[in-house]
Amino acid sequence: MPDDNRLSIADVSARTGLTRDTLRWYESEGLIPDVPRNSAGVRQYDDATVRMIDLLVRLRRTGMPVAQMRDFVTMVAQGARTHGRRMRLLENHREEIETRIRELVDDLDSVDQKIAHYRRLIDRGLDCTEEAITDPDERAEQRRTDDE
């Protein structure tokens, strides 16, 4: 790939949302291969490396431990003979993500129920024991939604 198609660390940082320090850490941890440098010593990321960083960002964001990410990257470097093992690692991770999604959906439902509970209390002017609030100041305060 000609140098004009390569990206600097600043470009990759902007594209991936990772800081320059994080990109350097990924490199030092062996999550991405050593990035070649131009004659001025500036890192020059190629497209394949940037794609790997994009994938690593997604894997990390979905909770994959760094050790598993490192295993995946090691297998990628070993070539096609590791396709099955890579696929299994990703399938296992996918199952973990699906479990977390189900948990989050349940948690969201619980939060929604609590919001509906408070909305009902406010709409009916009730306190937490389901008794009517008769004080107009307390009723006004009950309807406040700001933090002040």
TORTI-194029 format. One record per residue: x, y, z of N, C-alpha, C in turn; residue in three letters; residue number from 1. Coordinates in nm, 2 decimals, decimal comma, m for minus. Example, Ala and Ser with C-alpha at 12.3 -4.5 7.8 and 13.67 -1.06 7.14 Angstrom:
<nodes>
[[1,32; m0,57; 0,78]; [1,23; m0,45; 0,78]; [1,32; m0,33; 0,78]; "ala"; 1]
[[1,28; m0,22; 0,71]; [1,37; m0,11; 0,71]; [1,29; 0,00; 0,79]; "ser"; 2]
</nodes>
This chain:
<nodes>
[[0,09; m0,12; 0,00]; [0,00; 0,00; 0,00]; [0,09; 0,12; 0,00]; "met"; 1]
[[0,07; 0,22; m0,09]; [0,15; 0,34; m0,09]; [0,13; 0,42; 0,03]; "pro"; 2]
[[0,23; 0,49; 0,07]; [0,23; 0,57; 0,19]; [0,11; 0,67; 0,20]; "asp"; 3]
[[0,06; 0,72; 0,08]; [m0,05; 0,81; 0,08]; [m0,18; 0,75; 0,12]; "asp"; 4]
[[m0,19; 0,61; 0,12]; [m0,31; 0,54; 0,16]; [m0,30; 0,50; 0,31]; "asn"; 5]
[[m0,19; 0,53; 0,37]; [m0,17; 0,49; 0,51]; [m0,22; 0,60; 0,60]; "arg"; 6]
[[m0,26; 0,57; 0,72]; [m0,31; 0,67; 0,81]; [m0,21; 0,69; 0,93]; "leu"; 7]
[[m0,21; 0,81; 0,98]; [m0,13; 0,84; 1,09]; [m0,20; 0,80; 1,22]; "ser"; 8]
[[m0,13; 0,80; 1,33]; [m0,20; 0,76; 1,46]; [m0,31; 0,86; 1,49]; "ile"; 9]
[[m0,30; 0,99; 1,45]; [m0,40; 1,09; 1,48]; [m0,53; 1,05; 1,39]; "ala"; 10]
[[m0,50; 1,01; 1,27]; [m0,62; 0,97; 1,18]; [m0,69; 0,85; 1,24]; "asp"; 11]
[[m0,61; 0,75; 1,28]; [m0,67; 0,63; 1,34]; [m0,74; 0,66; 1,47]; "val"; 12]
[[m0,69; 0,74; 1,55]; [m0,75; 0,78; 1,67]; [m0,88; 0,85; 1,64]; "ser"; 13]
[[m0,89; 0,94; 1,55]; [m1,01; 1,00; 1,51]; [m1,12; 0,90; 1,46]; "ala"; 14]
[[m1,07; 0,81; 1,38]; [m1,16; 0,71; 1,31]; [m1,22; 0,61; 1,42]; "arg"; 15]
[[m1,13; 0,57; 1,51]; [m1,17; 0,46; 1,60]; [m1,23; 0,51; 1,74]; "thr"; 16]
[[m1,19; 0,64; 1,77]; [m1,23; 0,69; 1,90]; [m1,14; 0,65; 2,01]; "gly"; 17]
[[m1,03; 0,58; 1,98]; [m0,93; 0,54; 2,07]; [m0,83; 0,65; 2,08]; "leu"; 18]
[[m0,78; 0,67; 2,20]; [m0,67; 0,78; 2,22]; [m0,54; 0,72; 2,16]; "thr"; 19]
[[m0,45; 0,81; 2,13]; [m0,32; 0,77; 2,08]; [m0,25; 0,68; 2,18]; "arg"; 20]
[[m0,26; 0,71; 2,31]; [m0,20; 0,62; 2,41]; [m0,26; 0,48; 2,40]; "asp"; 21]
[[m0,39; 0,47; 2,39]; [m0,46; 0,34; 2,38]; [m0,41; 0,27; 2,25]; "thr"; 22]
[[m0,39; 0,34; 2,14]; [m0,34; 0,27; 2,02]; [m0,20; 0,22; 2,04]; "leu"; 23]
[[m0,12; 0,30; 2,11]; [0,02; 0,26; 2,14]; [0,01; 0,14; 2,23]; "arg"; 24]
[[m0,08; 0,14; 2,33]; [m0,09; 0,03; 2,42]; [m0,13; m0,10; 2,35]; "trp"; 25]
[[m0,23; m0,09; 2,26]; [m0,27; m0,20; 2,18]; [m0,15; m0,26; 2,11]; "tyr"; 26]
[[m0,07; m0,18; 2,05]; [0,05; m0,22; 1,98]; [0,15; m0,29; 2,08]; "glu"; 27]
[[0,18; m0,23; 2,20]; [0,27; m0,28; 2,29]; [0,22; m0,41; 2,35]; "ser"; 28]
[[0,09; m0,43; 2,36]; [0,03; m0,56; 2,41]; [0,02; m0,67; 2,30]; "glu"; 29]
[[0,06; m0,64; 2,18]; [0,06; m0,74; 2,08]; [m0,08; m0,76; 2,02]; "gly"; 30]
[[m0,17; m0,66; 2,05]; [m0,31; m0,67; 1,99]; [m0,31; m0,63; 1,84]; "leu"; 31]
[[m0,22; m0,55; 1,81]; [m0,20; m0,52; 1,66]; [m0,05; m0,54; 1,63]; "ile"; 32]
[[m0,02; m0,57; 1,51]; [0,12; m0,59; 1,48]; [0,20; m0,45; 1,49]; "pro"; 33]
[[0,33; m0,47; 1,50]; [0,41; m0,34; 1,50]; [0,37; m0,26; 1,38]; "asp"; 34]
[[0,35; m0,14; 1,40]; [0,30; m0,05; 1,29]; [0,43; 0,01; 1,23]; "val"; 35]
[[0,44; 0,00; 1,10]; [0,56; 0,06; 1,03]; [0,56; 0,21; 1,04]; "pro"; 36]
[[0,68; 0,27; 1,04]; [0,69; 0,41; 1,05]; [0,75; 0,47; 0,92]; "arg"; 37]
[[0,72; 0,59; 0,90]; [0,78; 0,66; 0,78]; [0,92; 0,71; 0,82]; "asn"; 38]
[[0,98; 0,78; 0,73]; [1,12; 0,82; 0,75]; [1,13; 0,92; 0,87]; "ser"; 39]
[[1,02; 0,98; 0,90]; [1,02; 1,08; 1,01]; [0,98; 1,01; 1,14]; "ala"; 40]
[[0,96; 0,88; 1,14]; [0,93; 0,80; 1,26]; [0,78; 0,80; 1,29]; "gly"; 41]
[[0,69; 0,85; 1,20]; [0,55; 0,86; 1,23]; [0,49; 0,72; 1,19]; "val"; 42]
[[0,41; 0,67; 1,28]; [0,34; 0,54; 1,25]; [0,25; 0,56; 1,13]; "arg"; 43]
[[0,25; 0,45; 1,05]; [0,17; 0,45; 0,92]; [0,08; 0,33; 0,92]; "gln"; 44]
[[m0,04; 0,34; 0,96]; [m0,13; 0,23; 0,97]; [m0,19; 0,19; 0,83]; "tyr"; 45]
[[m0,18; 0,06; 0,80]; [m0,25; 0,02; 0,67]; [m0,39; m0,02; 0,70]; "asp"; 46]
[[m0,46; m0,04; 0,59]; [m0,61; m0,07; 0,60]; [m0,64; m0,20; 0,68]; "asp"; 47]
[[m0,56; m0,30; 0,66]; [m0,58; m0,42; 0,74]; [m0,57; m0,40; 0,89]; "ala"; 48]
[[m0,47; m0,32; 0,93]; [m0,45; m0,30; 1,07]; [m0,56; m0,21; 1,13]; "thr"; 49]
[[m0,61; m0,12; 1,05]; [m0,72; m0,03; 1,09]; [m0,85; m0,12; 1,11]; "val"; 50]
[[m0,87; m0,21; 1,01]; [m0,99; m0,30; 1,02]; [m0,98; m0,39; 1,15]; "arg"; 51]
[[m0,86; m0,43; 1,18]; [m0,84; m0,51; 1,30]; [m0,87; m0,43; 1,43]; "met"; 52]
[[m0,82; m0,31; 1,43]; [m0,85; m0,22; 1,54]; [m1,00; m0,19; 1,55]; "ile"; 53]
[[m1,07; m0,17; 1,44]; [m1,21; m0,15; 1,45]; [m1,28; m0,28; 1,51]; "asp"; 54]
[[m1,24; m0,40; 1,47]; [m1,29; m0,52; 1,53]; [m1,26; m0,53; 1,68]; "leu"; 55]
[[m1,14; m0,50; 1,71]; [m1,10; m0,50; 1,86]; [m1,18; m0,41; 1,94]; "leu"; 56]
[[m1,20; m0,29; 1,89]; [m1,29; m0,19; 1,96]; [m1,42; m0,25; 1,99]; "val"; 57]
[[m1,48; m0,31; 1,88]; [m1,61; m0,37; 1,90]; [m1,61; m0,49; 2,00]; "arg"; 58]
[[m1,51; m0,57; 1,99]; [m1,50; m0,69; 2,08]; [m1,48; m0,64; 2,23]; "leu"; 59]
[[m1,40; m0,53; 2,24]; [m1,38; m0,48; 2,38]; [m1,51; m0,42; 2,43]; "arg"; 60]
[[m1,58; m0,34; 2,34]; [m1,70; m0,27; 2,38]; [m1,81; m0,37; 2,42]; "arg"; 61]
[[m1,80; m0,49; 2,36]; [m1,90; m0,60; 2,40]; [m1,85; m0,68; 2,51]; "thr"; 62]
[[m1,74; m0,64; 2,57]; [m1,70; m0,71; 2,70]; [m1,60; m0,82; 2,68]; "gly"; 63]
[[m1,54; m0,84; 2,57]; [m1,44; m0,95; 2,55]; [m1,31; m0,91; 2,63]; "met"; 64]
[[m1,27; m1,00; 2,71]; [m1,14; m0,97; 2,79]; [m1,02; m0,95; 2,70]; "pro"; 65]
[[m0,93; m0,87; 2,74]; [m0,81; m0,85; 2,66]; [m0,74; m0,98; 2,62]; "val"; 66]
[[m0,73; m1,07; 2,72]; [m0,66; m1,20; 2,70]; [m0,73; m1,27; 2,58]; "ala"; 67]
[[m0,86; m1,27; 2,57]; [m0,93; m1,34; 2,46]; [m0,90; m1,26; 2,33]; "gln"; 68]
[[m0,90; m1,13; 2,34]; [m0,87; m1,05; 2,22]; [m0,73; m1,09; 2,17]; "met"; 69]
[[m0,63; m1,10; 2,26]; [m0,50; m1,14; 2,23]; [m0,49; m1,28; 2,16]; "arg"; 70]
[[m0,57; m1,37; 2,22]; [m0,58; m1,51; 2,16]; [m0,63; m1,50; 2,01]; "asp"; 71]
[[m0,73; m1,42; 1,99]; [m0,79; m1,40; 1,86]; [m0,68; m1,35; 1,76]; "phe"; 72]
[[m0,62; m1,24; 1,80]; [m0,52; m1,18; 1,72]; [m0,40; m1,28; 1,69]; "val"; 73]
[[m0,36; m1,35; 1,79]; [m0,26; m1,46; 1,77]; [m0,30; m1,56; 1,66]; "thr"; 74]
[[m0,43; m1,60; 1,67]; [m0,48; m1,70; 1,57]; [m0,49; m1,63; 1,43]; "met"; 75]
[[m0,52; m1,51; 1,42]; [m0,53; m1,44; 1,29]; [m0,39; m1,45; 1,23]; "val"; 76]
[[m0,29; m1,42; 1,31]; [m0,15; m1,42; 1,26]; [m0,11; m1,56; 1,21]; "ala"; 77]
[[m0,17; m1,67; 1,26]; [m0,14; m1,80; 1,23]; [m0,21; m1,85; 1,10]; "gln"; 78]
[[m0,30; m1,77; 1,05]; [m0,36; m1,79; 0,92]; [m0,48; m1,88; 0,92]; "gly"; 79]
[[m0,51; m1,93; 0,80]; [m0,64; m2,00; 0,77]; [m0,66; m2,12; 0,86]; "ala"; 80]
[[m0,55; m2,18; 0,91]; [m0,57; m2,30; 0,98]; [m0,64; m2,28; 1,12]; "arg"; 81]
[[m0,65; m2,15; 1,16]; [m0,72; m2,12; 1,28]; [m0,86; m2,07; 1,26]; "thr"; 82]
[[m0,91; m2,08; 1,14]; [m1,05; m2,03; 1,12]; [m1,15; m2,09; 1,21]; "his"; 83]
[[m1,15; m2,22; 1,23]; [m1,25; m2,29; 1,32]; [m1,23; m2,24; 1,46]; "gly"; 84]
[[m1,11; m2,23; 1,51]; [m1,09; m2,18; 1,65]; [m1,13; m2,04; 1,67]; "arg"; 85]
[[m1,10; m1,96; 1,57]; [m1,15; m1,82; 1,57]; [m1,30; m1,81; 1,58]; "arg"; 86]
[[m1,36; m1,89; 1,49]; [m1,51; m1,89; 1,48]; [m1,57; m1,93; 1,62]; "met"; 87]
[[m1,51; m2,04; 1,68]; [m1,56; m2,08; 1,81]; [m1,54; m1,98; 1,92]; "arg"; 88]
[[m1,43; m1,91; 1,92]; [m1,41; m1,80; 2,01]; [m1,51; m1,69; 2,00]; "leu"; 89]
[[m1,54; m1,66; 1,87]; [m1,64; m1,55; 1,85]; [m1,78; m1,61; 1,88]; "leu"; 90]
[[m1,81; m1,73; 1,85]; [m1,94; m1,79; 1,88]; [m1,96; m1,79; 2,04]; "glu"; 91]
[[m1,86; m1,82; 2,11]; [m1,87; m1,82; 2,26]; [m1,89; m1,68; 2,31]; "asn"; 92]
[[m1,82; m1,59; 2,25]; [m1,84; m1,45; 2,29]; [m1,98; m1,40; 2,25]; "his"; 93]
[[m2,03; m1,44; 2,14]; [m2,17; m1,40; 2,09]; [m2,27; m1,45; 2,19]; "arg"; 94]
[[m2,25; m1,57; 2,24]; [m2,34; m1,63; 2,34]; [m2,34; m1,54; 2,47]; "glu"; 95]
[[m2,22; m1,50; 2,51]; [m2,21; m1,41; 2,63]; [m2,28; m1,28; 2,60]; "glu"; 96]
[[m2,27; m1,22; 2,48]; [m2,33; m1,10; 2,45]; [m2,49; m1,12; 2,46]; "ile"; 97]
[[m2,53; m1,23; 2,40]; [m2,68; m1,25; 2,40]; [m2,73; m1,27; 2,54]; "glu"; 98]
[[m2,65; m1,33; 2,63]; [m2,70; m1,34; 2,77]; [m2,70; m1,20; 2,83]; "thr"; 99]
[[m2,60; m1,12; 2,81]; [m2,60; m0,98; 2,86]; [m2,72; m0,90; 2,81]; "arg"; 100]
[[m2,75; m0,92; 2,68]; [m2,86; m0,85; 2,62]; [m2,99; m0,89; 2,69]; "ile"; 101]
[[m3,01; m1,02; 2,71]; [m3,13; m1,06; 2,78]; [m3,14; m1,00; 2,92]; "arg"; 102]
[[m3,03; m1,00; 2,99]; [m3,03; m0,94; 3,12]; [m3,06; m0,79; 3,11]; "glu"; 103]
[[m3,00; m0,72; 3,02]; [m3,03; m0,58; 3,00]; [m3,18; m0,55; 2,97]; "leu"; 104]
[[m3,23; m0,64; 2,88]; [m3,38; m0,62; 2,85]; [m3,46; m0,64; 2,98]; "val"; 105]
[[m3,43; m0,74; 3,06]; [m3,50; m0,76; 3,19]; [m3,48; m0,64; 3,28]; "asp"; 106]
[[m3,36; m0,59; 3,29]; [m3,33; m0,47; 3,37]; [m3,40; m0,35; 3,32]; "asp"; 107]
[[m3,41; m0,33; 3,19]; [m3,48; m0,22; 3,13]; [m3,63; m0,23; 3,16]; "leu"; 108]
[[m3,68; m0,35; 3,16]; [m3,82; m0,37; 3,19]; [m3,85; m0,33; 3,34]; "asp"; 109]
[[m3,76; m0,37; 3,42]; [m3,77; m0,33; 3,57]; [m3,77; m0,18; 3,59]; "ser"; 110]
[[m3,68; m0,12; 3,52]; [m3,67; 0,03; 3,52]; [m3,80; 0,09; 3,47]; "val"; 111]
[[m3,85; 0,04; 3,36]; [m3,97; 0,09; 3,30]; [m4,09; 0,07; 3,39]; "asp"; 112]
[[m4,09; m0,04; 3,46]; [m4,20; m0,06; 3,56]; [m4,19; 0,04; 3,67]; "gln"; 113]
[[m4,07; 0,07; 3,72]; [m4,06; 0,17; 3,83]; [m4,10; 0,31; 3,78]; "lys"; 114]
[[m4,06; 0,34; 3,66]; [m4,10; 0,47; 3,60]; [m4,25; 0,48; 3,59]; "ile"; 115]
[[m4,32; 0,37; 3,55]; [m4,46; 0,37; 3,54]; [m4,53; 0,38; 3,68]; "ala"; 116]
[[m4,46; 0,32; 3,78]; [m4,51; 0,33; 3,91]; [m4,51; 0,47; 3,96]; "his"; 117]
[[m4,40; 0,54; 3,94]; [m4,39; 0,68; 3,99]; [m4,48; 0,77; 3,90]; "tyr"; 118]
[[m4,50; 0,75; 3,77]; [m4,59; 0,82; 3,69]; [m4,73; 0,81; 3,74]; "arg"; 119]
[[m4,77; 0,69; 3,78]; [m4,91; 0,67; 3,83]; [m4,92; 0,74; 3,97]; "arg"; 120]
[[m4,82; 0,73; 4,06]; [m4,83; 0,80; 4,18]; [m4,85; 0,95; 4,16]; "leu"; 121]
[[m4,77; 1,01; 4,07]; [m4,77; 1,15; 4,04]; [m4,91; 1,19; 3,98]; "ile"; 122]
[[m4,95; 1,11; 3,88]; [m5,08; 1,14; 3,81]; [m5,19; 1,14; 3,91]; "asp"; 123]
[[m5,19; 1,05; 4,01]; [m5,30; 1,04; 4,10]; [m5,28; 1,12; 4,23]; "arg"; 124]
[[m5,16; 1,18; 4,24]; [m5,13; 1,26; 4,36]; [m5,12; 1,17; 4,49]; "gly"; 125]
[[m5,05; 1,06; 4,47]; [m5,04; 0,97; 4,59]; [m4,90; 0,96; 4,64]; "leu"; 126]
[[m4,88; 0,93; 4,77]; [m4,75; 0,91; 4,82]; [m4,71; 0,77; 4,81]; "asp"; 127]
[[m4,60; 0,73; 4,86]; [m4,55; 0,59; 4,84]; [m4,64; 0,48; 4,91]; "cys"; 128]
[[m4,72; 0,53; 5,01]; [m4,81; 0,43; 5,07]; [m4,95; 0,43; 5,01]; "thr"; 129]
[[m4,96; 0,50; 4,89]; [m5,08; 0,51; 4,81]; [m5,19; 0,60; 4,88]; "glu"; 130]
[[m5,14; 0,69; 4,97]; [m5,23; 0,78; 5,03]; [m5,23; 0,91; 4,95]; "glu"; 131]
[[m5,34; 0,98; 4,95]; [m5,35; 1,10; 4,87]; [m5,27; 1,21; 4,93]; "ala"; 132]
[[m5,20; 1,29; 4,85]; [m5,12; 1,40; 4,90]; [m5,22; 1,52; 4,89]; "ile"; 133]
[[m5,24; 1,58; 5,01]; [m5,34; 1,69; 5,02]; [m5,27; 1,83; 5,02]; "thr"; 134]
[[m5,14; 1,84; 5,05]; [m5,07; 1,96; 5,06]; [m5,03; 2,00; 4,92]; "asp"; 135]
[[m5,08; 2,12; 4,87]; [m5,05; 2,16; 4,73]; [m4,90; 2,18; 4,71]; "pro"; 136]
[[m4,83; 2,23; 4,81]; [m4,68; 2,25; 4,79]; [m4,61; 2,11; 4,77]; "asp"; 137]
[[m4,65; 2,01; 4,85]; [m4,59; 1,88; 4,84]; [m4,63; 1,82; 4,70]; "glu"; 138]
[[m4,75; 1,84; 4,66]; [m4,80; 1,79; 4,53]; [m4,72; 1,85; 4,42]; "arg"; 139]
[[m4,69; 1,99; 4,43]; [m4,61; 2,05; 4,33]; [m4,47; 2,00; 4,33]; "ala"; 140]
[[m4,42; 1,98; 4,45]; [m4,28; 1,92; 4,46]; [m4,27; 1,78; 4,40]; "glu"; 141]
[[m4,38; 1,70; 4,42]; [m4,39; 1,57; 4,37]; [m4,37; 1,56; 4,22]; "gln"; 142]
[[m4,42; 1,66; 4,15]; [m4,42; 1,67; 4,00]; [m4,28; 1,72; 3,95]; "arg"; 143]
[[m4,20; 1,77; 4,03]; [m4,07; 1,82; 3,98]; [m3,99; 1,71; 3,93]; "arg"; 144]
[[m3,92; 1,74; 3,82]; [m3,83; 1,63; 3,75]; [m3,69; 1,68; 3,74]; "thr"; 145]
[[m3,66; 1,80; 3,78]; [m3,52; 1,85; 3,77]; [m3,45; 1,82; 3,90]; "asp"; 146]
[[m3,32; 1,84; 3,90]; [m3,23; 1,81; 4,01]; [m3,22; 1,92; 4,12]; "asp"; 147]
[[m3,29; 2,03; 4,10]; [m3,27; 2,14; 4,19]; [m3,35; 2,12; 4,32]; "glu"; 148]
</nodes>
